[in-house]
Amino acid sequence: MEQTVEQIVTLEWQMFDKVHNRGGRAACQDDARTFSIMRSNQLAAWTEEMRQSYWRDLQDAQAVGRNPLAEKYGYMMERTNPQEYAQIRDQLPARTPEKEALIAPICAAHVAWLEQMAERYPTLAGRGRAIRREQDSPVSTSFETYLWGELATYSLQTLRLYAAYVAQLREQGRNLNGEILLNTVRQYGYASLDEAEARLSGR
């Protein structure tokens, strides 16, 4: 697992470094440590089959000169800045109906999971993005739209694996966002989500 995660994060960082923002280079593009922590913990919560499929997605994109991390921000603009999106939409790979049908339930599950976490751990959740797309604006992108844009860059094979995994987790009563968040707080030295919530909220 560790080797696959490292390969993915290394290539993603190279691609992220090349993303051009309208307002200039973003501060997060110079924060490799935070990028590595966030992406590694997300990938660690996936199955190895998902990781391998996504790794192939990145390699395939690189082979033809595509940058999925830049495309992700392009897709997000359809919701956050439709006028600018209209100017770049032809430069982005088209999202097929099958992709849309796979992306929708994945996003819905993640939104529900994150809202559960926000209810139980408001301080931890409050350090992230607004959750729902209704809160999008040209200067603020919700978790839902950010995830939607990222999923749009995945191959059909990766999305099928992801959708199957989400369905499995829901049957088991597991919360993938909670598992990712737990991985993350442990990276910052906390033993549990409850400890992180208590310390960050000053309790």
Steps between C-alpha positions, in 0.01 A plus 500: 500500500766750603685475170184561295399795717848651472501462123159663467575791732835568332343518154200698625732754659689542175170561322368729773816709476417567133142619559461861389263717701341815363605694809855364502663210679305382804670470839405132524715432193804570716389279790610152402473363856131583542424378148674170575320451832155574359536291185679209669233466765222505243671235289579286806126466562442353151540139391821401326300425186372859499849639554645294216221605264545867586877467462439375146266796441778742588757320288266484201427872532868589527577291190272718285594832660192543720505639853203358698568730794461803275192344339346455844502876559360553153204272567432673833460831320183371336340557840711774652555723195281394203607791279868410520417131469327568168834628367693184591245218483616390155850445640374246755420132434125457468317339792293212369153413637648184652760705685234738628290207619794361699614834641162606640456226765867519601464873566170450683654241731800721578280802573290293741811360668657841538183646646501221758856591588416871520222427747725295725826692450404860416844648568683249282244526222492877527865517397410379151283614214128566506334167432223546243511641147233757586777688682721528190614839376774633268729528805389197701461138389303253709618152590226356280607693191869438565437126520272510195774671297760247610282199427437634150871445425488129594462223244182295480685204650613700803152646546341155484738374768436812708121468472514133600720586799265775613204262479692243704593753768142620530381142547759457775402826669846648451576866437779548248541870581540409864767245416690752287474762774625254760801420281564873471482594869732214584753650260483816713560310824149441634398154615135535403239731350360568846843611625555723198155657536550566870846652464418712197181633661686584821311255716 
